[in-house]
């Protein structure tokens, strides 16, 4: 089963929460249960693995919707 993901990355106070809520209201979008899971920047969460990350959405079989998350901390990562 194919899963499609989109990340909303923005600076603090730039409207990522409003954008996340607006997109999350669309029937073809599945918003993450946690707005800022910080999976890609928090080593403790990264070690939990991709299965843990995917568990943050309520996927239903078959599900062709786009999963979204928003994390402003991604724009503050030293690699960026």
C-alpha positions as CSV (number, residue, x, y, z in Angstrom):
1,X,0.0,0.0,0.0
2,X,1.4,3.4,-1.0
3,X,1.4,6.2,1.5
4,X,1.8,9.8,0.4
5,X,3.3,12.3,2.8
6,X,3.7,16.1,2.8
7,X,5.7,18.2,5.2
8,X,4.8,21.8,6.1
9,X,8.0,23.5,7.1
10,X,8.1,27.2,8.1
11,X,9.5,29.7,10.6
12,X,7.9,30.2,14.0
13,X,4.9,32.5,13.7
14,X,4.7,32.2,9.9
15,X,1.2,30.6,9.8
16,X,2.1,26.9,9.7
17,X,-0.5,26.1,12.3
18,X,-3.3,27.8,10.3
19,X,-2.1,26.2,7.0
20,X,-1.9,22.8,8.7
21,X,-5.5,23.2,10.0
22,X,-6.8,24.5,6.7
23,X,-5.3,21.6,4.7
24,X,-6.3,19.1,7.4
25,X,-9.9,20.0,6.9
26,X,-9.8,18.7,3.3
27,X,-11.3,15.2,2.8
28,X,-8.3,14.0,0.9
29,X,-5.8,15.0,3.6
30,X,-5.0,13.1,6.8
31,X,-3.5,15.5,9.4
32,X,-1.0,14.1,11.9
33,X,-2.4,13.6,15.3
34,X,0.6,15.6,16.6
35,X,1.2,18.8,14.7
36,X,4.9,18.9,15.4
37,X,6.2,15.3,15.8
38,X,9.8,16.5,15.1
39,X,10.6,13.0,13.8
40,X,13.4,14.2,11.5
41,X,15.2,16.4,14.0
42,X,14.8,14.6,17.4
43,X,17.2,11.7,17.6
44,X,15.1,10.0,20.3
45,X,12.1,10.0,18.0
46,X,14.1,9.0,14.9
47,X,15.3,5.9,16.7
48,X,11.7,4.8,17.2
49,X,11.6,4.2,13.4
50,X,9.3,4.8,10.4
51,X,6.6,2.5,11.8
52,X,6.3,4.7,14.8
53,X,6.2,7.8,12.6
54,X,3.4,6.3,10.4
55,X,1.4,5.4,13.5
56,X,0.8,9.1,14.1
57,X,-1.9,9.1,11.3
58,X,-5.2,7.3,11.2
59,X,-4.8,5.5,8.0
60,X,-7.7,3.3,6.7
61,X,-7.4,0.6,4.1
62,X,-7.3,1.4,1.2
63,X,-6.3,5.0,1.8
64,X,-5.2,7.3,-1.0
65,X,-5.2,10.5,1.0
66,X,-2.2,12.6,1.6
67,X,-0.7,12.5,5.2
68,X,0.6,15.9,6.4
69,X,2.5,17.2,9.3
70,X,3.9,20.6,10.2
71,X,7.1,21.2,12.2
72,X,8.7,24.6,12.3
73,X,11.7,23.0,14.0
74,X,12.7,21.5,10.7
75,X,13.7,24.9,9.4
76,X,15.9,25.4,12.5
77,X,17.9,22.2,12.1
78,X,21.7,22.9,11.8
79,X,21.9,21.0,8.5
80,X,19.5,23.5,7.0
